[in-house]
Amino acid sequence: MSVGFNTIPGNVLVPLFYAEINSGGTPYVNFPRLLLVGQKTSAGTATAGMPIGPVQSEAEVIALAGAGSMLQTMYRIGRRNAPFQPIWLLPLADPAGAAAAGKISLAANPGVTGAGIVRIMGRRVVIQVNAADTKATVAAALVAAINAMGLPVTAAVNGTNTYECDLTARHVGTAGNTIDVKLVADEANALVPSNVTITAMAGGSGSPDLAPALANLGDDEYDWIAGPYVDTTSLDAVRDFLDGSSGRWSPTKQLYGHYVTANFGTLSANVTLGNGRNDPHVSIMASQASPTPAWEWAAALAAQACAHLGNAPELSRPLQTLVLDGVLPPDDRSKWWDIDDRQALYADGMSGYKVTVDGSVMIDRVTTTYQQTNAGAPDGTFRDVETMAQLMYVTRYFRSAILNRHARQALADDNPFNVSNVATPKSIKATLIHAYNDLVALGVAEKPDLFAEYVVVERDALDANRVNAALPIDVVNQLRVFAANITAFLQYRTPSGAVAV
């Protein structure tokens, strides 16, 4: 075997000792980024449509995206669910359209003294109510308290009826329709339904154009992308951005990534949405309603995925039972998904959750919207988000192994004299088999013997400088169903028929 050098020339005549230091390469380690896609206010200093990060604190996000912005609350809940992951922002300007609006209206003077409590986006807004207060006084107090909260909704006393508190989403767009406003009913409250009427937030229209903002991500990797946009135009933009033929999953880009969002609606509406999509790079968490707005659901779920599906062996474990910290379930228990609902959701490409005894929202299953091949045949290969995370990791691991070992080598059919830095199909195959064995040891893949038998590495018939490989990957699966046939006996009998004692 000959020894090759990168920097020491072969014609050195001056004695004596020369040494060059080279890297032998290290195994692939992933550092997944969480990208929060949401709207900024005009007060935010960040440039709309341009990624910025990593951001380290909520105060930094407030400066960049504006106080009370969608991105501020997305960061807050995202950081709760992914304390150590790098978080980036993709701030968007408000689109053309209308901001969602609602109302809190008092029918009469309260006539009681106590705490008046309204809940907006799951946050308690508390005011002091006195028996002598007029309804206009209470409305003004609500306006001041709501505006002091720094929420993605602002309040103002109605210009005609001073006993009405008008609510307006800070952002234009349909996402504002998911802002929940309710009276608190599970504790003493001076504001009661007989005297207070709440008009739900509605009327928000328009969605930001995601395509140009996503294009500005360039060649930077963002494994988990969270946003509240589930309209057809937005989902199509994400599909084209991540597509496996020309987008981030294509062999020429190899950047990868997965979009996580949330949709509020009936079971029928969610199933219809899932049935209308077929994208392995999008996961949509379905809920009928929630005090927590859709953008916070998306940020929390993507953050959990970023924290758990980035590195082996954790990325092979299912996300089921992980709690979405800070996310609240529907107030109405009849709107919690039951087992039949979740079966329907998963069959149609939607993700679902369960609610624990203490009211926490717990991931049940995160699917992609992929359900069939391009030919229309049913296909479950890319159903689960964990599989997509494994494929990102596996591909990058193989890439790292090839680049570490063969990045600057000659190519020959054979190397009988073991000349250094001459690659052959056989040596490349050995590298791939070794890397696959690593993946098995990491709990990402299985059946290494079959991989070694079925892997194909060969020189291209038309391009002498090219090597082609077929890599049959058998990823580790997730334990999702345990089925037991429990048969009852009044008394066991032995094989001979005698009663066992």
Secondary structure, DSSP 8 states (H G I E B T S, - for coil): -B---SSS-TT--S-S-----------------EEEEEE--TT--S-TTS-B-----HHHHHHHH-TT-HHHHHHHHHHHH-TTS-EEEEEE---SSBEEEEEEEESS---S-EEEEEEETTEEEEEEE-TT--HHHHHHHHHHHHHHTT-SEEEEE-SS-TTEEEEEEEEESGGGGG--EEE--SS--SS-TTTEEEEEEE--B----HHHHHHTTTT---SEEE----SHHHHHHHHHHH-TTTSTTSTTT----EEEEEEES-HHHHHHHHHT---TTEEEEEES--SS-HHHHHHHHHHHHHHHSSSTTGGGS--TT-B-TT----SSGGGS--HHHHHHHHHTT-BEEEE-TTS-EEEEE-B-S--B-TTS-B--TT-BHHHHHHHHHHHHHHHHHHHHHHTT-EE-S--TT-BTTEE-HHHHHHHHHHHHHHHHHTTSB--HHHHHHH-EEEE-SS-TT-EEEE----B--------------SS-B-TTS-B--
